[in-house]
Amino acid sequence: MRSPVKFPRIAILAGVSLLALSAAGQAQDGSGFVISIDGNAVSGDPRLSTTKAREDRVLERAKLQVTFDGLEVRPRLTALITNERTPRAGDVMQVQSQMNYPAYVTRGEIRLIDTAARGGPRVVATAPIAANGTANLQVPQGDDLIMVYRVYDAQGRYDETRPVPLRTPNPGEVTDLEAPPPELGIDGGGIRRIPVYGGAVTVSGTDVRPGAVVSTLGETVRPDPSGAFVLQRILPAGDQSVAVKVNGAGEDTYVERDISIPRSEWFYTGIVDLTYGLRTQGGVSAAGGEFDRSYSYGRIAGYTKGKTQNGWILTGSVDTGEEELSDIFRDLDKKDPYNVLLRLQRENAYPTYGDDSTYEEGAPTDGKFFLRAERDGSHIMWGNYKSSVSGGYYLRNERTLYGAQGVYRSPQTTSRGQSRVSIEAYAASPDNLPGRDSFLGTGGSVYFLQRQDISVDSETLTVEIRDRDTGRVVDTRTLTAGRDYRINYVQGTILLSEPLTGSTTSGTVVTQPGGEFDVLLVANYEYTPVAGDVDGYSYGGRAETWAGDNLRLGYTGLVEQTDVADQTAQSVDILWEVSERSYLALEYAETEGPGFGSSFSNDGGLIIQNDPTAGVTDGTGEAVSARARVDLQDIGLQTPGSVSLYYEDRDAGFSTLDYETRVDEQLWGVSLDVDASERTAFRFYFDSFNDADGRIKREGGAEISYLVSDRIKLEFGAEHLERTTPAGDPDENGTRTDAALRATFTESDDFAWYIYGQGTLDRSGGLERNNRVGAGAKYRFAKKWTLEGEISDGSLGAAGSALISYQRNETDNLYFGYRLDPDREFAGTDLIGKDRGQYVAGGRRQLSTDIDVYGENTYDMFGSHKSLTNTYGVEYRTTEQLTLLGSFEYGQVRDDLNGDFDRKGLSLGARFEDEGGLSWRARAEFRRDRGETLGTNRDSDAFLFVSSARYKIDERQQLLFSLDYADTDTDNSSIQSGEYTDAQLGYAFRPVDNDRFNMLFKYRFLKDSVGQEIDGETGRGPRQTSHVLSLDGSYDINPQWTLGGKLGGRWGKSAPDDTIALADNDAFLGVVNGRYHLTHKWDLLIEGRYLEASDAGLSEVGMLGAAYYHLGNNVKLGLGYNTGSFSDDLTDLTYDDEGVFINFIAKF
């Protein structure tokens, strides 16, 4: 709940201003306050009223506003690169700090990290930067540089932004010289360890004269061209002084306020509604059942948020729904993902109440209550959350869940800022199932998930680099939504910000022409199954502690018993961290039972191969991992360099997110990287792999590089390869020794090229020779264009890659690429004919300030298997009010052996909003699949449409409209087949100047041929086609008497499920009532009702009378009698309401 301006603390009661003083200024008469009406003091110190009125007039004339929010304290941290172009090696990079909590920070630094450095990621440059200040630092050489911004508090704890790659500009991260001033800004925070509490003070203004500057909260702000500005700072609790100064261009305004930020503040609202009754007749239900003579039911609902004096922030909500009192507190933890929709869509709810209210989910939960208590980075909660169990090598959890979660971060930290004790635990009953799709990079940006209708914000996308032969994960990078990718949750389509290549390599000797390492896009997400029951539970967690500043002990445990998964996994690990570049990590892990499995695609998702889990029922798999790296300078040597080792041993049946081990396997390796001088570097490496099927791969080599001059670099390498594949072809067995020489010429910062040649010195067995020559280059030309590529040929076949790209600015780019890999394999498809490679072309373009477009085309010619994917999109801002959006996707597979397949997808959208009170938005999605793959029919059609509109006719009247429509014909694997329509129209007449007459109107059309599945129950729910009308009005005759009425009608057909034919189910309801209100004492109600339900054989007139007595301002107690057997709810088919009742209502 946002508080209004409180300087110092202001409470508004019936036009009376109560000004509570901070310790800095006490009232002259000792009372400590002043009460004023329209600036005239009526009690207390009159000087305070005069001072406050004068300051208010100054603020009003200057059109300045100061607001305070003690509950929504949201730290923001980011760093903006303000160079006109993407910084390159040798350039001076200019960085602007943006943060809103400088009072909690003692220092900050910009860190440049080369993630591709020899021996692993290395910090290659740092620069100090003041909070909301600037820093300049020279960009060093590096193949893959990223920037992070880190700030520290007095205890050494630090916050850090998410990494920003320097290779290409990204919207919101790299800006032009006209970057916005340090204000509210964006939040790029990744790691948060600094506790921030207190209150958020925001200073804003409008119509500041051009050229004038504003100084406040320790910053100088230049308003935008319209004269507007905003600045926010989080300040600690206690007495603070806020000064606002505007000068220049004829402005000379200064005002200062002493404020008191409270240590404790609360907002709460709630209602308790309990009814006890005695039926004069037993009553009968629509099914003919009898009821007890007495009944009791009620509802408890509420929401609260606040902070305590010792720093705890509490958020809670509860809504039991209307239940019998004996059941009202039962199953509070029961999940019901549709309960919010059901409550909002009840027959007696209106689309609009004419009060401009909006809905914000501050307590997300799929159950009946939510609770979160947090302090200093630790919290406990019950509700919806995204688990993020990580820290070990083998086990992690990235799921969106409903249940309990607890996170503890000790305030004590190591010298590097890590909490000495960290614990995260969760327990949940999942609503959805997890999906895991892996895509080999296509060189493009568009990828199709296997599932549609993805749960919003449930995805975690990572880029993994894996050894092509052994499957070992070499490196992982997590992507950031909005910056690195966008996702269409309905279509299940991912659009990356930049193309993703499919392979990479390291070393001088080319062992595999297409690259030794695969580059994969891995998507973990949640989806709702179309049939069946998501039974089971999921729980687990991780605990770790630091024994000193260098030794960390950790334990991870995960239990998954959902759907087909019945798995228990646990691990223990030890980390000895000498420095940022020297460490030893040991881990033992075991899994028992099957997991979920995953899927894999070579072509971006057109053809997907499902990989079942390697875990087996009642089976256990074990794994051991040892990783170490030693920086030579950490052990006293002056020579830069490092030694790295790894060892992995996995049993058959070991199953995790990253590994599905089907046979016992063992891997180990060692490498040594040494920079002997500024010109000379050495590298030695050896890797070994073997498994229980007899497969063996051992690879070792040595490399030396010498910088002849700033222009020329020579590299020489020799490598020995041993390979055994018992079930493989003859050319997959044998040994080979190769030698290679590479020369790289750096002509300028914009142009570098290289040539290489290699030959086989010795060979045995069936391994083919590996003679190869090749050349490559990277050339930046015309400032905006880059051309890079390589071509080679040799004993193992021709290979090549090329990419030409145009980067006009952070929003415009074009690219065209080609890749040929003689070792390429296609999941589920054998190569028949000749592989002619893969083409990709695409780009983004801001055609004008109003139009953005993007598109991509991928053409793959894997022998007789040919695939084509086209994706296009546009955003057109036709006016300041109207924006149109559209995208088209087309995929085609032609395969004489495995079948043809076509996919078409179309998405159209629009949004409109103007100052005249009209706003609307609409979105239509269509997808059609035709054909088969690997003998499986994949025909399906899906059309979805969602729209809403709101029109504020004037200050008294509002109209609201919404339409949800779905028509699907599928195999029921991703989206349920059927038709669903829900259209609503609402009208509200709520005068603001004279509210004697109020009226609400609602029309709803519902057609549901699918039947919603509620709370995981097997089978579909009721089907129906119905029209519902409702009109509610009231008129205040005088302050005591109010006349009201209600008309309602339902015309339609319904059936309990899809096995019973639809039957008529019409009803009409009329209500007239009169209410008498005696302020703070009595409320009287007399009401006449008429119900006609001809299809149920019922036509009845009833009277209801009730009297309520107010017990204070928050509680009232009522006694009433109903002569009719029906209620005023058309959905209530239990005719048992005749009798006397007592109603207790408490509201807060």
N, C-alpha and C positions, 0 to 999 in steps of 0.2 A: 504494500500500500504506500503510494508516494505521498509524502506530507507536503503541504503548501509551504510558502516562504515562512521561515521562523527565525526572526532576528530581533532580539535573542529568541525566546520561545513564545510563539503567539498561538493562542487558542481562540477560535471564533465561535461565539455562542449567541445566537439571536441578535446579531448586529453589534454585540459588545466585544471589544478587543481587550483581552487580558494579557498583559505584557509581563512575563516573568523575567527577572534580571539574572544575569550572570554575576559571578563574584566580583567582577570588575566594577560594577556600579550598583549601589543599593539605594532604595527609595529614601527620600529625605525624612519621611515620618517613620522610618524603620519597618514599614510593612513589607517592603521588598517587591511591590508591584504597583501598577497603575491601571485603573479601569477608565476607558475613554469611549465616548460615543461621538462619532463624526469629528474626532480630533479634540473634543472637549473633555477634560478630566472630570470625573464625577467622584473618584475615590483614589487615594494614594498620592504619589508625588506628581504634581502637575508639570514639573520640568521634564519628566520622562516623556509625557505625552507630547510636549512641544518639540522635543528632540526627535522623537520618532516621526511625527507628522512632517517635520522639515525634511528628514532623510527620505521619507516616502515620496515627497513631492519632487525631490532631486532625481530619484530613480525613475519616476514616472515621466518627467520631462525628457530625460535622456533615453527613454525607452529601454531601460535596463531591467533585467530580472535575475533574481538570485533564488535558487530553489535548493532544498535539502532532501535527501533520501537516505534514511538510516537503515533500510532493510534490503534494498536492491544494490548491494555493493559488489560491483563486477570489475575486477582488475583488468586493465587492458595494457598490452605490451606488444610493440612491433618496432621494426626498423625499416625505413624506406630508403632505397638507393635512388638518389636524385640526379644521377648522370643523365645526359641526354641520350646516350646509347649504352648498351650493355658493356660494362667494363671488361677490358682484356688485360692480359699480362703486361705489366709496365704502366698501365693507366693509374691515375689517382682516383680512387673510388670515394664518392661523397655520400655519407650516410646521415640520415636524420632520425633521431630517437623520438619515439612517441610512447608515452605512458601516462597513466592517471593516478599513480600512487608513489610519487617521488619521496614523500615523507617517510616511507618505509625502506628506502634504499640508500645505501652508503656509497656505492660505486657501480660502474657498469663498464662493459667492454664489448667490442665487436671482434668476433673470432672468424677467421677464414680457415677452412679445413679442406685439405686435399684428400678426398675419399679414395683416389686411385694411387696414392703414394706408395712407394716401395715398402713392403712390410706391413701395410695397412694404413688406415686413415691417420693423418698427421695434421696438427695445428701448425699452419705455415705463416700466419700473421695475426697479430692482435693490435688493437688500438683502444685506448680509454675513451669513454664518451660519457658526458654528463647527462643526467635525466632531462629529456626533451631538448638536448643539445645536438651538436653535429660533430662529426669526426671525419678526418681524411686519412686514408691509408693506401699505400701503393699495392696493387694487385700483383702477387708473385706468380712465377710459372707454376702450372698445375694442370693436369688433364681433366679433372672433375672437381672443381672448387664449389664449395657451398659456404654460405654465410649464416651465422647464428649471432643473436644478441643476447648477452647474459648480464643480469644484474644481481647484486649481492646485498644482503642485509647485514646488520651489525654482528650477527652470530655466524656469518659465513654461509648461510643458506642462500640458494640462488634460484631464480626463475630464468627460463631460457625459451627463446622463440623456436618455432619449427624451422628446419633448414630451408634456406632459399638458394636454389641453384643459380650460379652465375652464368651458365652457358646460354640461357635464353631469358628474356624478360618475361615476367608473369604479371597479369593484371592484379593490381592492389599491392604488389610488392616492389616492383621497379616503376618509378614514376618519372615525370618530367620535372623541370625546374620549378614548376608552379605547384609543387606538392602542398597539400593543405597544412595549415599550422597544427601544432600539437594540441588537439582538442579531444573530443570524444573518440574519434578515430576508430580503427579496426583493431581486432585482437588477433595476434599471431602467436600467442603463447602455446608452447608445447610442454615444457616441464615447469611445474609450479610447486615450489617448496617454501616460499615466503608467506607466512600468515598475514593476511590483510583484513582489517576490520575497522570499525569506526563509522563514518558517514560520508556519503558522496555529496559534495557541494558543487552545484553547476551555476555558472554565471553566463548569461546570454543577453543578447541585445539586438535591436534592429534599427535601421535608419541612421546609423553612424555616418557622419559626413565623410566623403571620399578623401583619403589622405590622413585621416585621424587614426590613432592607434589606441588600443585599450591595454592597460596594465592591471593585472589582477592575479591573485593566487600564485604570485612569483613568476608569472610569464607575461610576455608582451605579445599581443595578438593583433594581427592586421585583419580587419573585417573583409568580407568578400565584396565584389562590386556593388551588391545591393545594400551594403552597410550592415549585414548580419554577421554574428559571430557566436560561438559557443565554446566554453571551456569547462572541463570537469576535473576535480581533484578529490581523491579520497583522503580525508583527514582523520587523525586519531581522535578518540573520544576526549572530551574536556572542553575547556574554554579556548576559543580561537578568535582571531581577528581577521576579518575579510575586508580588504580595501579594493575599491573599483575606481580607476582613474582613466579618463578619456581626454586626450589633448591632441593638438595639431589641427590644422585646417579650420581654425576658428573655434574649436571645441576646447573647453577647459572645465571639466567636471570631476569632482572628487567626493567620494562618500565612503565612509568606513563604518562597519558594524561589528560589534562584539557578539559572538554567538557561542552557544553552549551545545556541543554535540553529545547527546545522551549516551551513557554506557548501556542503558537498557531501554528497549522500545518494543511495543507490541501492537499488532493488528489482529483482530479476530472477529469472526461472525459465525452465527450458528442458529439452529432451530431444533427444538424438541417438540414433537407433535404426537401425543398419545391419546388414544380413544378407547373407552371401555363402554360396552353396550349390552343390553338385554333385549333379545328378540321376543316380540309378543307372539310370533308364530315361528315355527322351525325353519321355514323357507326351503326352497329347492333350487338346485343348480340347473344349468342347461342340460346336463346329462341325467338329471333326475335324482341326484344324491341329496341326502338330508344334512342339516347343519345343527350344531349345538345351539341351545337357547341363549347362551352368553358368549361373548367374544371380546377380544382385546387385541388391538394392533397399533402400530405407530411407526414413526420414522425419526431417526436422529441424523442430522447433517451439520457439518461445520468445517471451517477452515481457519487456521491460525498461522501466523509467522511472526517471529520476534527474536530478540537477542537478549541474553542475560548479562549481568554486570561482569561475570567472569569470562565472557567471550563466547559462550555457546550461541549458535544460531539454530533455532528450531522451526521446522515447517511441518504442519500436520493437517490432514483432512480426513473426514469420515462421512460416509453416506450409506446407511444401512439399507436404504430403500424402504418401501412400505411393507412391513412384515408383521406376522403375529408376534406379540410381545415375548412369548416363550421362545421364539426363534430369532429375535432381533439381533442378538449378539453371537449367534452361531454362524460358523463359516465366514467370519470376517476376512479370513485369508483366502477365501475361495475366488479363483480367477473367473472373470466374466468379461472378456475383451469387448463385448458389445454393450456393456451396461450404460456407458455414457450416452451412446446413440439411442438406446432404448428410452432412457429418461428424457432426452431432448425431443424424441419423436412420439411421445405419448399423445393420445387424442386430445388431452386438455392442455397441451403446450402450444404456444403461438410462435410463428417464425420471427415476429418482431413485436416488441412491447412499446416501441415508439420513444425510448428513452436514450438512444444512441449508445447503449451498452455494448461492450465487446466481451468476448470470451478468451481468456488466456489460461492455459493449463499449467498452473504453478505447482501442482502436486500430481504428476503423471502416475497413474496406477490402473491396472486392469482388474483390481479387486474393489473392496468396499472401503479401504482406508489407505492412507499414505502417512509415513512418518520419516523425517530426516532430522538428525541432530549432528551438527558439524562444528568443529573448532580446530583451528591451527592446522588445516590440511587433513584432519581425521574426521570420519563420520560413520554413523550407523544409520540404516534406513530400511524401510519396507516400501516397495512400490516397483516402478519400472526403472531399469538401469541397463547400462552396457558394461559387462564385465571386461576387465583388461588384465587378466592374470598373465604375467610375463616375468622375465628375469633369468630363467633357465634356458638351456640350449634346446631341449627336446619338447618340453611341455609348455603350453600356453592355452588361453581360452579367450575367444573374441566373440561373445554372443550377447544378443539383446534379450534380457530376461525379466521376469516378474517374480519377486520374492524378496528375500532379505539379503542385505549386503553390509559388510562392515569393513572399514579401512582405518588402520591406525598408523600414523607417522609420528615417531617420537620427536619432541622438540629438540633433544640433544642430537647433534650432528657430528660427522667426521670433519676432518680438516678440508675435505673437498666438497662439503655441503650436503652429503647424503645423510638421511635420518639413520640413527644408529639401530633402531628397531622399526621394521615395516611389516605390517600384517594386512592381508586382504582376504576376506572370506565371503562366500555367497552360498545361498541355498534357494532354489527356484523350482517352480513347476512351469516349464516352458509352454507358451502359447503356440509357438511355431516350430518348424524344423529348420536345421541349418543346411545351407547349401555351400559347396566349395567347388568353384570352377577355376581351372588353370588354362591359360591361353598362351601358346607360344607367340612371341611378338611377330606381327606380320609386316612390320615396317610402317604400319598405319596407326590410326588413332581410335578406330571404332571397333567395339567388341560386344557380342551378344551373349548375355547370360542364358543358362539353360532354362531357368524359370522366369515366369512373368509374375506381375503383381507382387513385387518385392516389398518387404516391410520397410517403411521410411526410416532413414538414418540407421539402419541395421548393418550396413555394409562396412567392411574393412578391406581396402585394396592395398596390395603390396606388389613390388617388383622383386622377383627372386632371380638370382643367378645360380644355376645348377650345373654341375659337371654332367656332360651329356652321357657318359658311359656309366658312372657310378651313382648318379642321382644325388650326390652330396651338395647341400646348400652352402654355397660359397659366400653369398652376401644377400642381404634383404634390406629393402627401403620401403617404408610406409608412405602412401600417398595421402595428400590432404584434399578433402572435398572443396570444390570451388576454385582452388588454385591449380591442382594437378588434374582434376577430372570433373565431369558432370555426369549425372545418371538420370535416366528416365525410369522411374520405378514401375510404371505400368508396362512399358514395352520390354523392360529388362535390358536396356541398352546403355553402354558406357562410352563416353567420349573423352579421351585423354587430351590434355592440353598440348602435347607434342607427340610425334610418332614414336613407337616403341619397336626397336630392332629385335630380331629374333635370335641373334647369337653374338658372342663376343669372344675374344681370345686374349691370351697373354703369352709373352715369351717371344724369342726370336725365331725358333724353329716352328714351322707350321705343321702340326701333327695332323690336323683335319682341316681341309681347305675351307670348309664352311664355318669354322670356329669350334673350339673345344667346349664352350660353355653355352647352354641355352639361357635365353632371357625370357622369363615368364611373367605374365600378369596374373596374379592370384587374387580371386574375389571370394571372400567369406561373407555370407549374408543370411538373413532369415526370410522364410517364406511360409505362407499358410497353405497346408495341404488341402486339396479340394474335397477329400472324403476321408472318413475314418475319424479316429479319436487320438489326439496328441496326449497320450497318457505318459505318466512317469515323472521323473524329477531329475534335477541336475544340481550338484553342489560341489564345492571345492574351495581352493584358496592357495595362498602362498604366504610363507613367513620367512623373513630373513633378518639377520642381526649382524652387526659389525663388531668383531672382537678387536678393538683398537681401530686405527685408521686404515689398516691395510687388509684385514682378513674378514671375509664375509661368509656366513653360513646360511644356507637356504634350504627350504623344503616346499615342494609343490604337490598337492593332491587334488585329483579331479575324478568325479564320479558322474557318469552319464547313463541314465536309464530312461531313454526317450525313444519311442518308435522302435526301429530295429536295433538301435544301439543299446548295449548292455556292457558298459566298459568301466573299469576302474584303473586309473593311472596315477602313479606317484613317482617322485624323484627327489633326490637329495643332491646338493651341489655345494662346492667350496670355491670361493674366488679369493685369490691372494693378489692384490693390486699394489704393485710397487709404485707405479706412476701411471699417467694416462696411456703410456705406450708399452708398459711392461706388466705382465700379469701371468697367472697360472689359474686355469679353471678346470675343475673336475666335476663330473656329474654321473650319477647312476640313476636309471629310470626303468620302470617296468609298467607294462599294460596288460590287463587281463580282460578278455572278451572283445567282441567286435565293436568298431566305431561306426562312423557314418559313410566312409568312402568319399569319392570325389569324382570329378569329370575332367576331361582334357580335350582341347581342340587345337588343331594346327592352323585353322583358317579364320580365326576370329569369332567362332561360334556357330557358323553355318552347319558344320558337321561336328557333333560332340560324341565322344566315347566315354561311357561311364566305367570307372574303375572301382570295383567293389573293395571293401575294406579287407586288409590282410589279417586283421584280428579274427580269431575263431572263438566260438562258444566254449567255455571252460578251458581255454588255452591262454598261456601266459607268454609274453615276449619281454626280453630284457635288453637293455642297451647301456653302453658305457661310452662316455665322451671325455677326452682330455685335450685341452687346448692351452697353448702357452706362447708367449711372445716376450722377448727380452730385447730392449733397446741397449745397444752397446754402450752408449754414454751413461746409462743407468748403472752399469757395473764398472765404471771408472775409466773406460776407454775413450780416447779423444776422437776416434774415427766414427763418423755417423754410420749407422746401420742397425740391423735387427736380425734376430734369429726367431723363426716361428716353427711350431710343431703342432700336430694334431693326431689324435688316435680315436677311432670310433669302432665299436663292436656291437652289432645288433643281431638279436635272435629272430628266427622266423616267428611271425605272429605279432611282432612289435608294430603298433599302429598309432600314429599321431597325425596332427594336421599336416606335417611336412614329410613324414615317412610312412610308407606302407611296405613293410619288410616281409617278403614271401619266402626267402631262404636265409639261413645264417650268412652274415657277411662281416667282413673286417676291412677297415681302411686305416692307413696311417701315412703321414708325410712330414717332411722337414724342409725348410728353406732358409737360406742365409743371404741377406742383402747387405752389401757393404759399399759405401761411397769412399773409395780409397783416397780420392782427391777431388778437387773441383772439376776435373776432367774425366776421371776414371771411376767406373763402378763395376762391381762384380755381383753375380747372382748364381747360387747353387741350389738345386731343388731335387727332391725325390718324393714320389707318390706311389703308394701300393694299395691294390684292391684285390680281394679274393672272396669267394663265397662257397657255400656248401655244394653248389652244382658244378664246381670245378672251374668256374670262370676266374681268370687272373688278368690283371693289368698292372704292370709296373713300369714307371716312367721316371727317368732321372736325367738331369742335364746340368750344364754350366754355361753361363753367358758372361760376356765382358762387353762393356760399352766405353767408347772413348770419344770425347768431344775434341775433334781436331781443331776446330775454331768455333766462333759463335754461329757459323753458318753450317758446318758439316759435323755430323755425328756418325760414327761407325759402330756397328754391333756385330759380334760374332757369337755363335752358339752351337753347342753340340748336344745331342740328346739320344738316349738309348731307350727303346720301347720293347717290352715283352708282353705278349697278349696270348691268352689261352681261352678258347670258347668251345667246349666239348660239343655242344649241339649246334655250333655255327658252321658257316661255310669255311672252306680251306683258307680263304684270304683273311680270316679273322684269327688265325693261329700262326705264331712264329715270333721272331725277334727282328729288330732293325735298329741300325745306328745311323743317324742323320747329322749333317752339319750344314749351317746356314750362315750367310753374310748379308747384312743389311746396311745400306747407306741412306741417311736422311739428310736432306738439304733444306735449311730454313732460309728462304730468300728474304723474307720480311715478316712482320707481324701478321700479314694477310696471306702469305703463300708459303707452303711447305710441301715437299714431295719426297718420295723414297722409292728405292728399287731394292729388290732382294733376289737372291738365288740360293737354292739349297740342293743337296744331293745325298743319296744314300751311300754310306761308306761300307756297310756290311749288312747282310740280310740272311735269315734262315727261315725255314718253314714256308708257309703259304702267304705271308704278308707281302704285299706288293711294294715295289720301290716307291720312294717318295721324292722323286726329283721334281723340282718346281721352280719356276721363275715368275716374278710378278712385280708390279709397280702400282703405286697409289699416290694420291695427292689430296691436299685440302687447300682451297683457294677462296678467300673472301675478296670479292670484287664489287665495284660500284657501290661500296659502303654497305649495301643491303643484301647482297647475294653471297651465298656460300656454295661451293661445289666440292664434294668430297667423294672419293671412291677408290676402288682397287680392282685390278684385273690380274688373273694369274692362270697358268696352265701347267700341267705336269702329269705325272704317272697316274694320279688318282682322279684326273678329270679336270675340266675347266671350271673355274669359279670366278665370281665377280660380284661386286656391289657398287652402287652409285646412288648418290643423293644430291640433288640440287635444291636449294632452299632460298627463299626470299623472306627476310624479316624486316618489314618496313618499320614497325613499332611494336609496342606491346600487344596490340590487337590484330595486326595484319601479318599474315605469313602465307607462303606458298611452298609446296614441296613436291618433288617427283623423284621416285626411287625405283631401283631394280636390284634384285638379289637372286643369285644362282648358287646353289649349294649342292655339290655332287653327293654329299653324304645324307641328304635330307630324307626323312621318313615321314609318312603321312598316317596318322592314327586310323587304324581300321581299313586302310587302303594300300594295296600293293601297287608298286610302280609298274605300269604296263605302257611301254613305249619310252619316250625320252622326256626327261624333266627339262622344261624350257624356262623355268624360273618363275619369279613373281614380280609383278609391277604394282606400284602404288602411287597415286597422285592425289593431292588434296590441298586444303588451305582454308584460311579464314581471311575475311576482308571486311573492314568498315568502309562501305562505299561512300557514306556521308555521315553526318552527325546523327542521321535518323535510321540508317540501314546497316545491319550486320549480316553477313552471310558466311556459311562454311560448307565444305563439301569434301568428299573423299571417294576414290574409286580404287578398288583392289582387284587385280586379275591374276589368278594363279593357274599355271599350266603344268600340273604334275602328271605328265604322261597323258593317258586317256581320261584322267580325272581333271576336269577344268571347272573353276569356280570364279564367279564375278560378284563383287559386292559394291553397291553404290549407296552413298549416304549424302543427303543435302539438307541444309537448314537455313532459315532466314528469320531475322527479327527486324520488324519495320515499325519504327515509332512515327506513325503518320502525323500525329500532333502531340502536344504536351500531355494530352489526356488519353490518347488511344495508342496501344501497341499491339501489333499483330505478330504471331509466331507460327512457324510451320517447319516441318521436317518430313523428309521422305527417305525410306530405306528400301533397298531392293537387293536381294541375294539370289544367286542362281548357281546350281551345281549340275554339271552334265557328266555322267559316268555310265558308260555302257554296261559295266559289270555290276556295280552296286546300286544303281538307280539314280534317276534325276530328281532334283528338288528345287522348288522356287519359294521365295519368301518376299512378301510385299508388306511394308509398314508405312502408315501415314499418320502424322500428328499435326493438328491445327489448333491454334489457341489465340485468344484475344483478351485483353484487359483494358478497361476504361475507367477513368475517374476524373471528375471535374469538380470545381468549386461550387457548382450549382446544385449539388446534392445527389447526382447520379453516379453510381459506380456499378460495374458489372465485370464478370470474367467468365470465360468459357473455354473448354478444352475437349477436343475430340480425338480419339485414338482408334486406329484401325490396323489390324494385322491379319494377313492371310498366308498360310503355309499350304503348299501342295507338293505331293511326291512322297518318296520313301528313301530311306538310307539304311543300308545293310539289312534289307528285308523288312524294315519296320515302317508302317504307314504313318505319316506325320501330317495328314490333312487336318486343318483347323481354321476357324474364322473367329475373330473377336472384334466387336465394335463397342467402344465405351465413350460416353459423353457425360461431362460434368459441367454445370453452369450455375451461376448465382448472380443476382442483381439486387441492388438497393437504391431506392429513390426517395430522397427527402423532399417531399412536395413543398413543405414550408416548416416552420418551427413547431407546427401542431400535428403534421401528418407524415407518415412514412409508409412506403410500400416495399415489400421484400418478396423475391421470387427465387426458387431453386429447382433444378432438374438434374436428376441422376438417372442415367439410362445405360443398360448393358444388354447386349445380344451376342451370345457366344455359342459356337458349335465346335466343340473340341473333343479330344480323346480323354478329357478329364484328368490329364496328367499335371497340368499347371493351373488352368482356370476351369471352373465348373461350367458345364453347358446349361443354357437356359436363357430366359429373358427376365429382365428386372427394370421397372420404371418407378421412380418416386418423384412426383412433381408437387411443389407446394407454393401457395400464394398467400401472403399475409399483408394485412393493412392495420395500421394503428392510428387512432385519433387521440392525441394526448396534448391538449393545449398547455402552454407554459405560463401564459398570463392569466388565464381563467380556466381552471381545471375542474369545473363543476360537472362537465360531461366528458366521459371517456368511453372509447369503443375499441374493441379488438375483433378482427375478422380473420378467418383461416379457411383455406380450401386445400385439400390434399388428395392427390390421385396416386394410388399404390397398386402396381401390378407385379406380382412376384410368382413366377413359375418355377423358381429354383427352390425356395424355402431356405431360410437362413439356418446355419448350423450354430447353435448357441452353446458356449462353454464346453466345446469338444464332444458333445453328445453324438453318438453314432446315428446316421440317418439325417435326413433333412427335416426342417420344421414346417409350419403351416404354409400353404399356398393361398393366394388370394388376389382378387381384383376388386378394388373398392374406391368409391368417391366419398369423401368426408367433408362436410361443411360445418363451420362453427362460428357463431356471432355472439359476442359478449359485450354488454354495455352497462354503464351506471351513470346516474344523474344525482347530484347533490342538491336537494331542495333547499336545505339550509345547513348550518354546521352540524346539526344533529341527525337529520334524516337523509337517507340515500335510497333511491329506487334503482333496481337493477334487473337485468333479464339476460336470458341465454337461449339461443336457438341452435340446435344441432341436428344433423342428419347424416346417416350412413347408408349408401346404396352400393351393393356389390355382392360378390360371391366369394366363398372361401371353402377350404377343405383342410382337415388336419394334416394330411401328407399327400404324396403323389400316388397313393394307392386308392384314394377315394375321390369320386367326382365332385366338382365344384357345385355348391348349392347356394341359393339366394340367402342373403343375410342382411336385410334392410331394417333400419330403425330410425325413429324420429323422436327428438326430445325438445320440450319447451319448459322454460323455467322463468318465473317472475318472483322477485323478492323485494323486501323492504328492510332496511337496516337502520337502527337507532343507536347513535353513539353519544354517550355522556362522558365528556373528557375525563380520562384517567379513572373512570369508575365502571360504567356499564356499556355493553354492546348487546343489542337485541336484534334477532333475525326472525322474520317470518317469510316462508317461501312456499310457492305453489309449483308443482311439477306435473308434467304430462309426458308419458312415454308410450309410444306405439311401436311394437316389434311384431309386425303381422306374420312374418315367417316363423317366429317363435310362439305365435298364438297368444300374444300379450298386448293388452291395451289398458292402461291404468292411469288414474289421477291420484296424486298424493300431496300431502301438506307436511312441511317441516317447520318446527319452531325451536329456537334456541336462545339462551341468554348467557352472556359471558360477563364475568366480573374480573376487573383488572387488579392484580396484586402487585402494585408498583408499576414501573415503566416497562418491564420485560416479561411479565408472566400474566396469563389470564386463564381463567377456569370457566368452562361452559357446561350447561345442562340443556339437553334438547330431546325432541321426540319427532320421529318420522312416521307418518301414517301410511306411506307407500312402501312397497317391497323392493323398489329399485333406487339406484343412486343416480347422480348426474354425470356419470362416466359411461359413454356408449360402449366401451370395451368391457364393462362389467356385466357378465352374463349370469351372475349368481344373484337371484332375486330373493334376498334374505335381509333387507335393510329395515323392515318395519320394526319399530321399537324405540326404547329410550336409550340415550347415550350420554356419557360424560367425556368432554374433550379438554385436555390439558395442553397448553401451548406456552413454550418459553422461547424467547428470541433474544439474541445478543448482537 
